[in-house]
């Protein structure tokens, strides 16, 4: 893929990065006028399993109050927690799709360069969704995905004003 110059893109969105690179990647993208759709593990929006101790504590508190609506809600959360191992994928898809839609609504006609950093299997899955044939690429066909090997490469590309010059594009 030929180098992609960021001046061709009015908007830059960070959509995939390993956890250990998130803070630096997010800071770099924001310093260059971009946005981030990546949630940290500790984000309150990130799904987490309900531990049995949490469940039992909620049961005792709400049974004492006879709050059956709260009991029903915690039972539903427990079932979802135990049966839906890949909930993070839905949260990630929603975050990225909402970010792309918002950029499109606020800046109609602007092109969007989605940047990502290589990582493990989760990053591979995320980047596949943004590549040709992926779920998000089908919803937003005009995005361009540029994948970097690490944050150093991302910083160098953004600083030199050549996003695609160092990354491996996978539009």
C-alpha positions in Angstrom: 0.0 0.0 0.0 1.4 3.4 -0.8 2.1 5.8 2.0 -1.1 7.4 3.4 -0.6 11.1 4.3 -2.7 12.2 7.4 -3.5 15.5 5.7 -5.7 13.4 3.4 -7.6 12.4 6.5 -9.4 15.1 8.5 -10.0 12.6 11.3 -7.9 10.0 13.1 -9.3 7.4 15.4 -7.4 5.0 17.6 -9.4 1.8 17.6 -7.1 -1.1 18.7 -4.1 -1.4 20.9 -2.6 -3.8 23.4 -3.4 -2.8 27.0 0.3 -2.0 27.8 0.4 0.5 24.9 -3.0 2.1 25.4 -2.0 5.1 27.6 0.8 6.2 25.3 -1.0 5.5 22.1 -4.1 7.4 23.2 -1.9 10.4 24.3 -0.1 10.4 21.0 -3.3 10.3 18.9 -4.9 13.1 20.9 -1.8 15.3 20.7 -2.2 15.1 16.9 -5.9 16.0 17.0 -7.3 12.5 16.9 -9.7 10.6 19.1 -9.7 7.2 20.9 -12.4 4.6 21.0 -10.3 2.1 23.0 -11.5 1.4 26.5 -9.0 0.6 29.3 -9.6 -2.7 31.2 -10.3 -0.6 34.3 -13.0 1.5 32.5 -16.4 1.2 34.2 -17.8 0.4 30.7 -15.6 -2.7 30.3 -17.5 -5.8 31.2 -16.3 -7.9 34.0 -17.3 -11.2 35.6 -19.4 -11.0 38.7 -17.7 -12.9 41.5 -19.7 -15.3 43.6 -19.0 -13.2 46.7 -20.4 -10.1 45.0 -23.5 -12.1 44.0 -24.1 -13.5 47.5 -23.6 -10.1 49.1 -26.2 -8.6 46.7 -28.6 -11.5 47.4 -28.4 -11.0 51.1 -28.8 -7.2 50.9 -31.8 -7.3 48.5 -33.5 -10.3 50.2 -33.5 -8.3 53.5 -35.1 -5.4 51.7 -37.4 -7.7 49.7 -36.4 -5.8 46.6 -37.3 -8.4 44.0 -36.6 -6.1 41.0 -33.0 -5.7 42.2 -32.7 -9.5 42.8 -34.0 -10.1 39.3 -31.4 -7.6 37.9 -28.5 -9.2 39.7 -29.6 -12.7 38.6 -29.7 -11.5 35.0 -26.2 -9.9 35.4 -24.9 -13.1 36.9 -26.3 -15.3 34.1 -24.8 -12.9 31.5 -21.5 -12.8 33.3 -21.3 -16.6 33.3 -22.7 -17.3 29.8 -21.2 -14.6 27.7 -17.5 -14.9 27.8 -16.8 -12.5 24.9 -18.9 -9.5 26.1 -15.8 -7.3 25.6 -16.2 -7.7 21.8 -19.7 -6.2 21.9 -18.5 -3.3 24.1 -15.5 -2.7 21.7 -17.7 -2.9 18.6 -20.2 -0.5 20.1 -17.5 2.0 21.2 -15.8 2.0 17.8 -19.0 2.1 15.8 -20.4 5.0 18.0 -17.1 6.9 17.6 -17.1 6.4 13.8 -20.7 7.4 13.5 -20.2 10.5 15.7 -17.2 11.6 13.6 -19.3 11.1 10.5 -22.2 13.0 11.9 -20.1 15.9 13.2 -17.8 16.1 10.2 -19.8 14.7 7.2 -17.6 14.2 4.2 -14.3 14.0 6.2 -12.2 10.9 5.7 -11.3 8.8 8.7 -8.0 7.0 9.2 -8.4 4.3 11.8 -5.1 3.6 13.5 -4.2 0.4 15.4 -1.2 -1.2 17.1 -0.4 -4.9 16.7 -1.0 -7.0 19.8 -2.3 -10.4 20.7 -5.3 -12.3 19.5 -7.8 -9.7 20.8 -6.1 -7.0 18.7 -6.0 -9.3 15.7 -9.7 -9.9 16.1 -10.4 -6.1 16.4 -8.3 -5.3 13.4 -10.0 -7.9 11.4 -13.4 -6.2 12.1 -11.9 -3.0 10.6 -10.4 -4.7 7.5 -12.1 -5.6 4.2 -14.9 -8.1 4.9 -15.0 -7.2 8.6 -18.2 -6.2 10.4 -17.2 -2.5 11.0 -15.6 -2.1 7.6 -19.0 -3.2 6.0 -20.8 -0.5 8.1 -18.2 2.2 7.4 -16.7 1.3 4.0 -14.8 4.6 3.6 -12.5 4.2 6.6 -8.8 3.4 6.1 -7.1 1.1 8.6 -3.4 1.6 9.3 -1.8 -0.9 11.6 1.5 -0.1 13.4 3.9 -2.5 15.0 4.2 -0.4 18.2 3.7 3.0 19.7 7.1 4.2 18.6 6.1 3.6 14.9 2.7 5.4 15.5 4.4 8.4 17.1 7.0 8.6 14.3 4.3 8.4 11.6 2.1 11.0 13.2 5.0 13.3 13.9 6.3 13.0 10.3 2.8 13.5 8.9 2.8 10.2 7.2 0.4 7.8 8.9 0.8 5.1 6.2 4.5 5.6 5.6 5.4 3.3 8.5 2.3 1.3 9.2 1.0 -1.6 7.2 -2.3 -0.5 5.8 -5.2 -2.9 5.7 -8.0 -0.9 4.2 
